[in-house]
Amino acid sequence: MAGEISLEDQIAEVDRELQFRERVYPRWVNSKQPRLTLAGAQIHMERMRAVRASLVDLQRQRDSGQRALLPGD
């Protein structure tokens, strides 16, 4: 794919992924042969929510004209 992927599209993709995980992780954790532990599922969800929060912060900063600050800046 050519060109930059917009923040809006990145956020939409993260939202789609979060919805997918919310749907499948319970089955993966609760199956007879779990593909994922509950702790693993929780940390994966936490990380993805953090990604979403970072993208939304960048979007707000962009829309308000502020300099985008990433963790560690």
N, CA, C and O atoms as a MOPAC input file, in Angstrom:
PM7 MOZYME 1SCF
protein

 N      0.84300 1    -1.18100 1     0.00000 1
 C      0.00000 1     0.00000 1     0.00000 1
 C      0.88600 1     1.24000 1     0.00000 1
 O      1.79200 1     1.35800 1     0.82400 1
 N      0.63900 1     2.11700 1    -0.87500 1
 C      1.43800 1     3.32900 1    -0.99500 1
 C      0.89400 1     4.41000 1    -0.06600 1
 O     -0.30400 1     4.47500 1     0.20600 1
 N      1.79400 1     5.24700 1     0.40700 1
 C      1.37400 1     6.38100 1     1.21400 1
 C      1.26400 1     6.07200 1     2.68700 1
 O      1.40700 1     4.93100 1     3.12500 1
 N      1.00500 1     7.12300 1     3.43400 1
 C      0.90000 1     7.03900 1     4.88500 1
 C     -0.50600 1     6.61300 1     5.29900 1
 O     -1.49100 1     6.98500 1     4.66100 1
 N     -0.58800 1     5.85100 1     6.34500 1
 C     -1.88400 1     5.42300 1     6.87500 1
 C     -2.31500 1     6.43900 1     7.91700 1
 O     -1.58000 1     6.70400 1     8.86800 1
 N     -3.49400 1     7.00900 1     7.74900 1
 C     -3.95900 1     8.08000 1     8.62400 1
 C     -4.15300 1     7.58400 1    10.06300 1
 O     -4.35000 1     6.39300 1    10.30200 1
 N     -4.09200 1     8.52100 1    11.00900 1
 C     -4.35100 1     8.18300 1    12.40600 1
 C     -5.75700 1     7.61100 1    12.57100 1
 O     -5.96800 1     6.68200 1    13.35000 1
 N     -6.70300 1     8.16400 1    11.84100 1
 C     -8.07600 1     7.66700 1    11.93100 1
 C     -8.15400 1     6.20300 1    11.51000 1
 O     -8.83200 1     5.40000 1    12.15100 1
 N     -7.45900 1     5.86500 1    10.43600 1
 C     -7.45500 1     4.47500 1     9.97300 1
 C     -6.70800 1     3.55700 1    10.94100 1
 O     -7.09800 1     2.40800 1    11.14800 1
 N     -5.63400 1     4.07700 1    11.52800 1
 C     -4.90300 1     3.28200 1    12.52100 1
 C     -5.77400 1     3.00900 1    13.74700 1
 O     -5.79000 1     1.88900 1    14.25800 1
 N     -6.49100 1     4.01700 1    14.21700 1
 C     -7.37700 1     3.84700 1    15.36600 1
 C     -8.49400 1     2.87100 1    15.03100 1
 O     -8.84300 1     2.02100 1    15.85000 1
 N     -9.05100 1     2.98600 1    13.84300 1
 C    -10.11400 1     2.06400 1    13.42500 1
 C     -9.60300 1     0.62300 1    13.40100 1
 O    -10.31800 1    -0.29900 1    13.79400 1
 N     -8.38400 1     0.43200 1    12.94700 1
 C     -7.80700 1    -0.91900 1    12.90200 1
 C     -7.57600 1    -1.46600 1    14.30800 1
 O     -7.84200 1    -2.63800 1    14.57300 1
 N     -7.08500 1    -0.62300 1    15.20000 1
 C     -6.90400 1    -1.05400 1    16.59100 1
 C     -8.25800 1    -1.39300 1    17.21400 1
 O     -8.36900 1    -2.38100 1    17.94000 1
 N     -9.28300 1    -0.59300 1    16.94300 1
 C    -10.63000 1    -0.88900 1    17.45400 1
 C    -11.12800 1    -2.23800 1    16.93600 1
 O    -11.72400 1    -3.01800 1    17.67900 1
 N    -10.87500 1    -2.50200 1    15.65200 1
 C    -11.28700 1    -3.77600 1    15.08000 1
 C    -10.56400 1    -4.92500 1    15.77800 1
 O    -11.17400 1    -5.94400 1    16.10100 1
 N     -9.28200 1    -4.75900 1    16.00600 1
 C     -8.49200 1    -5.79000 1    16.66500 1
 C     -8.95900 1    -6.01400 1    18.11200 1
 O     -9.03700 1    -7.15200 1    18.57400 1
 N     -9.26400 1    -4.93200 1    18.81200 1
 C     -9.77200 1    -5.06900 1    20.18500 1
 C    -11.09500 1    -5.82800 1    20.20600 1
 O    -11.30700 1    -6.68100 1    21.06800 1
 N    -11.97900 1    -5.52300 1    19.26900 1
 C    -13.25800 1    -6.23600 1    19.19000 1
 C    -13.03700 1    -7.71700 1    18.90900 1
 O    -13.70000 1    -8.57000 1    19.50000 1
 N    -12.11200 1    -8.02300 1    18.01100 1
 C    -11.79100 1    -9.41100 1    17.69700 1
 C    -11.30000 1   -10.13200 1    18.94100 1
 O    -11.76400 1   -11.22500 1    19.26500 1
 N    -10.35300 1    -9.50700 1    19.63500 1
 C     -9.78400 1   -10.13300 1    20.82900 1
 C    -10.84000 1   -10.32100 1    21.91900 1
 O    -10.85900 1   -11.34900 1    22.59600 1
 N    -11.71000 1    -9.33700 1    22.08700 1
 C    -12.77400 1    -9.46300 1    23.09100 1
 C    -13.68400 1   -10.64800 1    22.77100 1
 O    -14.23800 1   -11.27600 1    23.67300 1
 N    -13.82800 1   -10.94100 1    21.51500 1
 C    -14.67800 1   -12.04600 1    21.08600 1
 C    -13.98200 1   -13.40400 1    21.20800 1
 O    -14.60000 1   -14.37600 1    21.64300 1
 N    -12.71500 1   -13.47800 1    20.83300 1
 C    -12.05000 1   -14.78100 1    20.77500 1
 C    -11.23300 1   -15.15100 1    22.01200 1
 O    -11.09300 1   -16.33500 1    22.31800 1
 N    -10.69400 1   -14.17000 1    22.72500 1
 C     -9.85500 1   -14.51000 1    23.87200 1
 C    -10.58700 1   -15.35500 1    24.92300 1
 O     -9.99800 1   -16.30200 1    25.44300 1
 N    -11.83600 1   -15.05100 1    25.25100 1
 C    -12.51100 1   -15.91700 1    26.23900 1
 C    -12.53800 1   -17.38800 1    25.80300 1
 O    -12.33300 1   -18.28000 1    26.62600 1
 N    -12.78600 1   -17.63800 1    24.53200 1
 C    -12.77900 1   -19.03000 1    24.03400 1
 C    -11.38500 1   -19.62600 1    24.12800 1
 O    -11.22700 1   -20.78200 1    24.51900 1
 N    -10.38700 1   -18.85600 1    23.77500 1
 C     -9.01000 1   -19.34900 1    23.79600 1
 C     -8.55400 1   -19.66300 1    25.22400 1
 O     -7.83000 1   -20.63300 1    25.45000 1
 N     -8.97600 1   -18.84700 1    26.17400 1
 C     -8.58400 1   -19.04200 1    27.57000 1
 C     -9.34000 1   -20.20300 1    28.20100 1
 O     -8.77300 1   -20.96000 1    28.98700 1
 N    -10.61200 1   -20.34500 1    27.86100 1
 C    -11.48600 1   -21.32200 1    28.52400 1
 C    -11.61000 1   -22.66500 1    27.81200 1
 O    -12.38300 1   -23.52000 1    28.24500 1
 N    -10.86800 1   -22.86300 1    26.73800 1
 C    -10.96200 1   -24.13800 1    26.02700 1
 C    -10.24600 1   -25.23300 1    26.81000 1
 O     -9.46600 1   -24.94500 1    27.71800 1
 N    -10.51200 1   -26.49000 1    26.45700 1
 C     -9.87800 1   -27.62200 1    27.14200 1
 C     -8.35800 1   -27.57600 1    27.03100 1
 O     -7.64200 1   -27.93200 1    27.96700 1
 N     -7.88500 1   -27.13500 1    25.88400 1
 C     -6.44800 1   -26.94100 1    25.68800 1
 C     -6.23900 1   -25.45500 1    25.35500 1
 O     -6.18700 1   -25.07200 1    24.18600 1
 N     -6.12200 1   -24.63200 1    26.39300 1
 C     -6.05100 1   -23.17800 1    26.17500 1
 C     -4.90600 1   -22.76100 1    25.25800 1
 O     -3.78600 1   -23.26200 1    25.35500 1
 N     -5.22400 1   -21.83400 1    24.37300 1
 C     -4.21000 1   -21.25700 1    23.48600 1
 C     -3.53600 1   -20.06300 1    24.15300 1
 O     -2.51500 1   -19.56000 1    23.68300 1
 N     -4.14000 1   -19.61900 1    25.27200 1
 C     -3.68800 1   -18.40200 1    25.92600 1
 C     -4.10700 1   -18.47200 1    27.38600 1
 O     -5.19200 1   -18.96300 1    27.70000 1
 N     -3.25800 1   -17.98700 1    28.27500 1
 C     -3.64900 1   -17.91900 1    29.68300 1
 C     -4.46000 1   -16.65200 1    29.91600 1
 O     -4.41400 1   -15.72100 1    29.11100 1
 N     -5.19500 1   -16.61700 1    31.00900 1
 C     -5.94800 1   -15.41600 1    31.35700 1
 C     -4.99600 1   -14.23700 1    31.53400 1
 O     -5.27200 1   -13.14000 1    31.05000 1
 N     -3.88200 1   -14.45500 1    32.22400 1
 C     -2.90800 1   -13.38000 1    32.42200 1
 C     -2.35400 1   -12.88800 1    31.08300 1
 O     -2.17500 1   -11.68600 1    30.88600 1
 N     -2.08600 1   -13.81300 1    30.17400 1
 C     -1.59700 1   -13.43600 1    28.84900 1
 C     -2.62500 1   -12.61600 1    28.08800 1
 O     -2.28900 1   -11.61000 1    27.46400 1
 N     -3.86900 1   -13.04600 1    28.14100 1
 C     -4.94100 1   -12.31800 1    27.45400 1
 C     -5.07600 1   -10.91300 1    28.02200 1
 O     -5.25500 1    -9.94900 1    27.27700 1
 N     -4.99100 1   -10.80100 1    29.33700 1
 C     -5.14000 1    -9.49300 1    29.97200 1
 C     -4.01800 1    -8.54100 1    29.56700 1
 O     -4.27400 1    -7.37100 1    29.28300 1
 N     -2.78100 1    -9.02700 1    29.53700 1
 C     -1.67000 1    -8.15400 1    29.17100 1
 C     -1.73800 1    -7.76000 1    27.69200 1
 O     -1.40900 1    -6.62600 1    27.34400 1
 N     -2.15700 1    -8.67600 1    26.82600 1
 C     -2.30800 1    -8.34500 1    25.40400 1
 C     -3.37700 1    -7.26700 1    25.21900 1
 O     -3.19900 1    -6.34500 1    24.42400 1
 N     -4.47800 1    -7.38200 1    25.94800 1
 C     -5.54400 1    -6.37800 1    25.85000 1
 C     -5.06000 1    -5.03500 1    26.40200 1
 O     -5.32400 1    -3.98500 1    25.81600 1
 N     -4.35600 1    -5.07500 1    27.52700 1
 C     -3.81900 1    -3.85400 1    28.12000 1
 C     -2.89200 1    -3.12800 1    27.14500 1
 O     -2.97100 1    -1.91000 1    26.98600 1
 N     -2.02500 1    -3.88600 1    26.50400 1
 C     -1.09000 1    -3.29300 1    25.54400 1
 C     -1.82500 1    -2.67200 1    24.36000 1
 O     -1.48700 1    -1.57100 1    23.92700 1
 N     -2.81700 1    -3.36600 1    23.84200 1
 C     -3.54900 1    -2.84300 1    22.68800 1
 C     -4.35000 1    -1.60100 1    23.07400 1
 O     -4.46400 1    -0.66700 1    22.28000 1
 N     -4.90400 1    -1.58500 1    24.28200 1
 C     -5.61000 1    -0.37700 1    24.74200 1
 C     -4.63400 1     0.79200 1    24.88900 1
 O     -4.99300 1     1.93900 1    24.62300 1
 N     -3.40100 1     0.50400 1    25.31200 1
 C     -2.38500 1     1.55100 1    25.42000 1
 C     -2.02000 1     2.09400 1    24.03200 1
 O     -1.82900 1     3.29900 1    23.86400 1
 N     -1.92700 1     1.21100 1    23.05400 1
 C     -1.66900 1     1.64100 1    21.67200 1
 C     -2.77100 1     2.58200 1    21.21500 1
 O     -2.50200 1     3.63100 1    20.63100 1
 N     -4.02100 1     2.20000 1    21.48600 1
 C     -5.15700 1     3.03500 1    21.08600 1
 C     -5.08800 1     4.39800 1    21.76700 1
 O     -5.28700 1     5.43000 1    21.12600 1
 N     -4.80500 1     4.39700 1    23.06900 1
 C     -4.72500 1     5.65800 1    23.81400 1
 C     -3.62000 1     6.55700 1    23.24400 1
 O     -3.80600 1     7.76900 1    23.13500 1
 N     -2.49200 1     5.98200 1    22.88700 1
 C     -1.40400 1     6.76000 1    22.30100 1
 C     -1.81300 1     7.37100 1    20.97200 1
 O     -1.52300 1     8.53700 1    20.70100 1
 N     -2.48000 1     6.58900 1    20.15100 1
 C     -2.93000 1     7.09400 1    18.84600 1
 C     -3.96100 1     8.20600 1    19.01400 1
 O     -3.91100 1     9.20800 1    18.30000 1
 N     -4.88900 1     8.04200 1    19.94600 1
 C     -5.90600 1     9.06600 1    20.19500 1
 C     -5.24800 1    10.33900 1    20.72000 1
 O     -5.63700 1    11.44100 1    20.33200 1
 N     -4.25100 1    10.19800 1    21.60200 1
 C     -3.51400 1    11.37500 1    22.08700 1
 C     -2.82700 1    12.09600 1    20.93700 1
 O     -2.88700 1    13.32300 1    20.85000 1
 N     -2.18100 1    11.35200 1    20.06000 1
 C     -1.54400 1    11.96500 1    18.89200 1
 C     -2.56500 1    12.70000 1    18.03000 1
 O     -2.30600 1    13.80300 1    17.54700 1
 N     -3.72000 1    12.08300 1    17.84300 1
 C     -4.78000 1    12.69200 1    17.03600 1
 C     -5.25400 1    14.00100 1    17.67900 1
 O     -5.43600 1    15.00100 1    16.98500 1
 N     -5.45200 1    13.99600 1    18.99400 1
 C     -5.87900 1    15.21300 1    19.70300 1
 C     -4.82200 1    16.31100 1    19.59100 1
 O     -5.14300 1    17.47300 1    19.34100 1
 N     -3.57400 1    15.93100 1    19.77600 1
 C     -2.49100 1    16.91300 1    19.66600 1
 C     -2.43400 1    17.50100 1    18.26200 1
 O     -2.27600 1    18.70900 1    18.08900 1
 N     -2.56400 1    16.63800 1    17.26900 1
 C     -2.54700 1    17.10700 1    15.87700 1
 C     -3.70300 1    18.06700 1    15.62900 1
 O     -3.53000 1    19.12800 1    15.02900 1
 N     -4.88700 1    17.67900 1    16.10000 1
 C     -6.07400 1    18.48700 1    15.84400 1
 C     -6.06400 1    19.81800 1    16.59500 1
 O     -6.70400 1    20.77900 1    16.16600 1
 N     -5.33800 1    19.87800 1    17.71800 1
 C     -5.26000 1    21.12200 1    18.48400 1
 C     -4.02000 1    21.94400 1    18.10500 1
 O     -3.81900 1    23.04400 1    18.61900 1
 N     -3.19000 1    21.40100 1    17.20300 1
 C     -2.00300 1    22.10400 1    16.74600 1
 C     -0.81800 1    21.98800 1    17.67400 1
 O      0.17700 1    22.69100 1    17.49400 1
 N     -0.90000 1    21.11000 1    18.66900 1
 C      0.22200 1    20.92000 1    19.59400 1
 C      1.27500 1    20.03700 1    18.96000 1
 O      0.99800 1    19.26900 1    18.03900 1
 N      2.50000 1    20.16300 1    19.47800 1
 C      3.57300 1    19.26500 1    19.06400 1
 C      3.28800 1    17.89200 1    19.65200 1
 O      3.01800 1    17.76900 1    20.84600 1
 N      3.34500 1    16.87800 1    18.83200 1
 C      3.09000 1    15.51000 1    19.28200 1
 C      4.22100 1    15.04600 1    20.18700 1
 O      5.38800 1    15.05600 1    19.79400 1
 N      3.87100 1    14.64400 1    21.39000 1
 C      4.85700 1    14.13300 1    22.34100 1
 C      4.62900 1    12.65100 1    22.53200 1
 O      3.54800 1    12.21000 1    22.92300 1
 N      5.65800 1    11.90300 1    22.25200 1
 C      5.59400 1    10.46700 1    22.45900 1
 C      6.28900 1    10.14300 1    23.76800 1
 O      7.14900 1    10.89900 1    24.21900 1
 N      5.92400 1     9.02300 1    24.38600 1
 C      6.63100 1     8.63700 1    25.61400 1
 C      8.14100 1     8.64300 1    25.35700 1
 O      8.62100 1     8.12700 1    24.34800 1
 N      8.86800 1     9.24100 1    26.29900 1
 C     10.31700 1     9.30600 1    26.16400 1
 C     10.81600 1    10.59800 1    25.53600 1
 O     12.01900 1    10.86000 1    25.53700 1
 N      9.90000 1    11.41700 1    24.99600 1
 C     10.32300 1    12.70500 1    24.39800 1
 C     10.65400 1    13.70300 1    25.48300 1
 O     11.02800 1    14.83800 1    25.18500 1

